[in-house]
Amino acid sequence: MDIIVAITLFILALLIGVEVIGKVPATLHTPLMSGANSIHGIVIVGVVIVAAHATSLLAWVFIFLAAVLGTMNVVGGYVVTDRMLEMFKSDKSKKSTDKNEEAK
């Protein structure tokens, strides 16, 4: 019974995620990355909760898959957000940052 619940939750989460992201225009994906980080953080918390009650091998496979993909999305989201914020810094602040890095 645990396997059926795990598979059902995984498929429902997948369908909801595709439905939510599919309605967002492609031009908004990068600015929304910070918001996506919080959603993937919630996914990781859910993985920890489900892992506390998992008993079968298949459930552990889905748990591992969800944890890896969620973590990749969180890390990737912060990298993309950091790059995006770099684009909006003024030239003056970029030059002072470059000088500080050269001094090290």
C-alpha positions in Angstrom: 0.0 0.0 0.0 2.9 2.4 0.7 4.2 2.0 -2.8 0.8 3.0 -4.3 0.7 6.1 -2.1 4.3 7.0 -3.0 3.7 6.6 -6.7 0.4 8.5 -6.6 1.9 11.4 -4.7 4.9 11.5 -7.1 2.6 11.5 -10.2 0.3 14.1 -8.7 3.2 16.4 -7.9 4.6 15.9 -11.3 1.3 16.8 -13.0 0.8 19.9 -10.8 4.3 21.1 -11.4 4.0 20.7 -15.2 0.6 22.5 -15.1 1.9 25.4 -13.1 5.1 25.9 -15.0 3.5 25.3 -18.4 1.3 28.4 -18.0 4.2 30.8 -17.4 5.6 32.5 -20.5 9.2 31.7 -21.3 10.3 35.3 -20.8 9.4 35.1 -17.1 11.2 31.8 -16.2 14.4 33.5 -15.1 12.9 36.2 -13.0 10.7 33.6 -11.3 13.7 31.4 -10.4 13.9 32.9 -6.8 10.2 32.0 -6.2 10.9 28.5 -7.6 13.7 28.1 -5.1 11.2 28.3 -2.2 8.9 25.8 -3.9 11.7 23.3 -4.4 12.7 23.9 -0.8 9.2 22.7 0.2 9.7 19.6 -2.0 12.9 18.8 -0.1 11.0 19.1 3.2 8.3 16.8 1.8 11.0 14.3 0.8 12.3 14.3 4.4 8.8 13.7 5.8 8.1 10.9 3.4 11.5 9.3 4.0 10.6 9.1 7.7 7.8 6.6 6.9 9.2 4.8 3.8 9.6 1.1 4.0 9.9 -0.2 0.5 12.8 0.0 -2.0 10.6 1.6 -4.6 9.6 4.4 -2.2 13.3 5.0 -1.5 14.1 5.2 -5.2 11.4 7.9 -5.6 12.6 9.7 -2.4 16.2 9.7 -3.8 15.0 11.0 -7.2 12.9 13.8 -5.7 15.7 14.8 -3.3 18.3 14.9 -6.1 16.1 16.8 -8.6 14.8 19.2 -5.9 18.4 20.0 -4.7 19.6 20.5 -8.3 16.8 23.0 -8.9 17.5 24.9 -5.7 21.2 25.2 -6.4 20.7 26.0 -10.1 18.1 28.6 -9.2 20.5 30.4 -6.9 23.2 30.3 -9.6 20.8 31.8 -12.2 19.5 34.4 -9.8 23.0 35.4 -8.9 24.0 35.8 -12.5 20.8 37.7 -13.2 21.4 40.1 -10.3 25.0 40.7 -11.6 23.5 42.1 -14.8 21.7 44.8 -12.9 24.7 46.1 -11.0 26.1 49.4 -12.0 29.4 49.6 -13.8 30.9 51.4 -10.7 30.1 48.6 -8.4 31.4 46.0 -10.9 34.7 47.8 -11.2 35.2 48.0 -7.4 34.4 44.3 -7.1 36.9 43.5 -9.8 39.6 45.6 -8.1 39.0 43.8 -4.8 39.3 40.4 -6.5 42.5 41.4 -8.2 44.0 42.6 -4.9 43.5 39.2 -3.4 
